[in-house]
Amino acid sequence: MSKRQRLDKLDHKILDLLIKDGRVSRAALGQEVGLSQTPCFERIKKMERRNVISGCHAAVELPKVTEVLIIVVAVEILDYTPSRASAFVAYVQDMPEVIGVQSVLGAFDFYLQVAARNIDHYQRIMQRLLSADGFEIDYRSYPVSATHKSPQNLELLALLNAFEQDEAEASTTERDP
């Protein structure tokens, strides 16, 4: 995991606004957070240098671009070793149909998001993965029928407030016998 950066409430508000609209003008962004353009822009640049902001991206609705089936795949590396896991990650990084990869804890080692034209295409993708050298896997497939909430629509300020509330409740619980 990456080291957490120290950010203040203004940084949080800037990030929240950028998540909602990455094309917001500097003037509008500064006005929204109560800063002039230059200090606001300097904060953004500082967060970019510290890799808090890693770029600006368009949120593309893939089903509106092409006919697509999204499948969440839970993958277990058999006879797990760090080198086999690294070989797996390197392999799926080069597969354009794998549009998301996350290491997870528990019964599985990774969750993949796979984009396929249809089930036949998905089976061919998985066959390539099963026949790859350097690792052996077991997997479970979960076709996505609908997406109701996505990290692309993150409500950062609400999330941070929920974290603060939980921390306050936890510290109160710890003090009470």
C-alpha positions in Angstrom: 0.0 0.0 0.0 1.1 3.5 -0.6 2.0 5.9 2.1 -0.9 8.2 3.1 -0.3 11.9 2.4 -1.2 14.6 4.8 -4.1 16.6 3.3 -6.2 19.3 4.9 -9.9 20.0 4.5 -9.3 22.3 1.5 -7.3 19.6 -0.3 -10.2 17.2 0.4 -12.7 19.6 -1.0 -10.6 20.2 -4.1 -10.3 16.4 -4.7 -14.0 16.0 -4.2 -14.8 18.6 -6.8 -12.2 17.2 -9.3 -13.7 13.7 -8.9 -17.1 15.1 -9.7 -15.9 17.2 -12.7 -12.2 16.8 -13.8 -12.8 19.6 -16.4 -13.8 22.2 -13.9 -12.0 25.5 -14.6 -9.3 26.8 -12.2 -11.4 29.8 -11.5 -14.6 27.9 -10.7 -12.6 25.4 -8.6 -10.9 28.2 -6.6 -14.2 30.0 -6.1 -15.9 26.8 -4.9 -13.2 26.2 -2.2 -12.6 29.8 -1.3 -9.1 30.3 -2.9 -7.8 32.3 -5.7 -6.8 30.5 -8.9 -3.0 30.4 -8.1 -3.1 28.9 -4.6 -5.7 26.4 -5.7 -3.6 25.4 -8.8 -0.5 25.1 -6.6 -2.4 22.7 -4.3 -3.4 20.6 -7.3 0.2 20.5 -8.6 1.5 19.6 -5.1 -1.0 16.7 -5.0 0.0 15.6 -8.5 3.7 15.6 -7.5 2.9 13.5 -4.4 0.8 11.1 -6.6 -2.4 11.9 -4.7 -3.8 12.8 -8.1 -2.6 10.4 -10.8 -4.3 12.0 -13.8 -7.6 13.2 -15.2 -9.7 10.5 -16.9 -13.0 10.4 -18.7 -15.5 8.1 -17.1 -16.6 6.0 -20.1 -19.7 3.9 -20.1 -18.4 0.9 -21.9 -21.8 -0.6 -22.7 -22.6 2.6 -24.6 -19.5 2.2 -26.7 -19.8 -1.5 -27.6 -21.7 -4.6 -26.8 -19.9 -5.9 -23.8 -20.3 -8.4 -21.0 -18.4 -7.6 -17.7 -17.4 -10.5 -15.6 -15.9 -10.3 -12.1 -13.5 -13.2 -11.8 -12.3 -14.4 -8.4 -8.9 -16.1 -8.9 -6.9 -18.4 -6.6 -3.2 -19.0 -7.5 -2.6 -22.7 -6.9 0.5 -23.5 -4.8 0.8 -19.8 -4.2 4.2 -18.2 -4.1 5.1 -14.5 -4.5 6.8 -15.3 -7.8 3.7 -17.0 -9.2 1.5 -14.1 -8.1 3.9 -11.7 -9.8 3.9 -13.8 -13.0 0.1 -13.7 -12.9 -0.1 -10.0 -12.4 2.4 -9.4 -15.2 0.4 -11.7 -17.5 -3.0 -10.0 -16.9 -1.5 -6.5 -17.2 -0.9 -7.4 -20.8 -4.4 -8.6 -21.5 -6.6 -5.7 -22.8 -9.8 -7.6 -21.9 -8.8 -7.5 -18.2 -9.9 -4.0 -17.3 -9.4 -4.3 -13.5 -7.1 -6.3 -11.2 -7.2 -6.2 -7.4 -5.2 -8.3 -4.9 -7.6 -9.5 -2.1 -7.4 -11.2 1.2 -9.4 -14.4 1.9 -10.2 -17.5 -0.1 -9.1 -15.9 -3.4 -5.9 -14.0 -4.3 -7.2 -11.6 -7.0 -10.4 -10.2 -8.4 -10.4 -9.4 -12.0 -12.8 -7.4 -14.1 -13.0 -8.9 -17.6 -14.7 -7.3 -20.6 -15.8 -9.7 -23.3 -18.1 -9.5 -26.3 -20.1 -12.5 -25.2 -19.7 -15.8 -23.2 -17.8 -17.5 -26.0 -15.3 -14.7 -26.1 -15.0 -14.9 -22.3 -14.3 -18.6 -22.4 -11.5 -18.0 -24.9 -10.0 -15.3 -22.6 -10.1 -17.7 -19.7 -8.6 -20.5 -21.7 -5.6 -18.2 -22.5 -5.2 -17.5 -18.8 -5.5 -21.2 -17.9 -2.8 -22.2 -20.4 -0.3 -19.4 -19.5 3.1 -20.4 -18.1 4.4 -19.5 -14.7 1.3 -20.0 -12.6 -1.8 -22.3 -12.3 -5.2 -20.9 -11.2 -8.6 -21.9 -10.1 -11.4 -19.3 -10.6 -15.0 -18.4 -10.1 -16.9 -16.2 -12.6 -19.6 -13.7 -11.7 -21.2 -12.0 -14.7 -22.3 -8.4 -13.8 -26.0 -7.8 -14.5 -26.0 -4.1 -13.4 -23.7 -1.6 -11.8 -25.4 0.4 -9.1 -22.4 2.2 -7.6 -18.9 2.7 -8.9 -15.6 4.1 -7.5 -15.7 6.5 -10.5 -18.6 8.3 -8.6 -16.8 8.5 -5.3 -18.3 10.9 -2.8 -15.0 11.7 -1.1 -16.2 14.2 1.5 -19.0 11.9 2.6 -16.6 9.0 2.8 -14.1 11.0 4.9 -17.0 12.1 7.2 -18.1 8.5 7.6 -14.5 7.6 8.6 -14.3 10.4 11.1 -17.7 9.4 12.6 -16.5 5.8 12.9 -13.2 6.9 14.5 -15.1 9.0 17.1 -17.5 6.2 17.9 -14.7 3.7 18.2 -12.7 5.9 20.6 -15.9 6.5 22.7 -16.5 2.7 22.8 -12.9 2.1 23.8 -13.2 4.5 26.8 -16.5 3.1 28.0 -16.2 -0.1 30.0 
